[in-house]
Amino acid sequence: MKIAILGKVHSNGLEFLKKNKLEVIEIENIESQNLIKELRFVDGILLRTAKLEEKVLQHCENLKIISRHGVGYDNVDINYLNKKKIALCITSTSNAASVAEHVLSMFIYLTKNLSLSDNLVKQGNFDKRSELPDIFELYKKKILIIGFGRIGKEVAKRCKGFDMEVYVYDPFLNKDLIIKSNCAPIEKNEGLALSDFVSIHLPLNEKTKNFISQNELNLMKKNSVLVNTSRGGIVNENYLFQALESKKIRAAGMDVFVSEPPEPNHPFFSLDNILLTPHNAALTLECRERMSLEASQNILYFLKNMPVLNEDNLVNKEFI
Ligand code: NAD
């Protein structure tokens, strides 16, 4: 059986597939025309960020499974897969810790003047440390976590380590589950209004697009910090720019953008109260190893009719 790997992944997944006697092709050119040609006879696809729409998928004559290297699957036409009974898997156990560490790194960076302090010392201006803008603690601060799934829960654990007060907005979860994790369930607007930090961990869909927009930003505290490591478009970039430029909120950290990479003259680039990272929250070496292997295991186990690695990995089980 033939498996296509779209985009670069850690070699351990590729070796795993080959060791298990699957033919592997690696495809770097993810233009639709090339994909239509290359994917025609593949049985499985290991997918990073390429967009797989019906116009490409309809040419895949043998396709049985798409295995996402990651957990978000907004780049795949899931309705088409459901209709054709093609499995969609994710690597549900791989990336929560890596993304959660990225969130906490952003909080620290945005409250501690790390790069200004570093420049000061290297430029021989140690004595001017009192002239730097105020720095802040996470200790006893309030955080609102929006979306309390795999990643939201890991962020909560780490915030508890900093003695933060953790509030959670996730109306799809039983409140007891949130309380059992020593967090406080709260409504969206109330949580935005009382929190010093807000971190977003939602899937991107029609309901979550512009989830944080003008009204939400207006509710937030003047000193608050917003971090989005989920998907671009969940935070409205125009209104976030305005809120940061006018100092309506203090700072933001963005790992994801409406368009990736962002336009060369994106307004965010002119701000000094935003930290931007290139959608690499889940790209630690350890996480890349885990994702590559788990995505490959999903493919092998599905094609060989073996039990799935984890119940959460098969996204569209009711259609398969
Ligand atoms: P998950 O499915 O485990 O959790 C998502 C949570 O959001 C669920 O608990 C769900 O109930 C909640 N939710 C859904 N719609 C909601 C709404 N309208 N309002 C409030 N809560 C809502 O997902 P996860 O593994 O925690 O990942 C979250 C997102 O993070 C992914 O969908 C993906 O897009 C993104 N992600 C980004 C990176 C990165 O590199 N930056 C890496 C991994 C995941």
Boltz pocket constraint, residues with backbone or C-beta under 6 A from the ligand:
constraints:
  - pocket:
      binder: B
      contacts: [[A, 70], [A, 71], [A, 72], [A, 73], [A, 92], [A, 95], [A, 96], [A, 99], [A, 146], [A, 147], [A, 148], [A, 149], [A, 150], [A, 151], [A, 152], [A, 169], [A, 170], [A, 171], [A, 172], [A, 173], [A, 200], [A, 201], [A, 202], [A, 203], [A, 204], [A, 207], [A, 208], [A, 229], [A, 230], [A, 231], [A, 255], [A, 256], [A, 279], [A, 280], [A, 281], [A, 282], [A, 283]]
      max_distance: 6.0
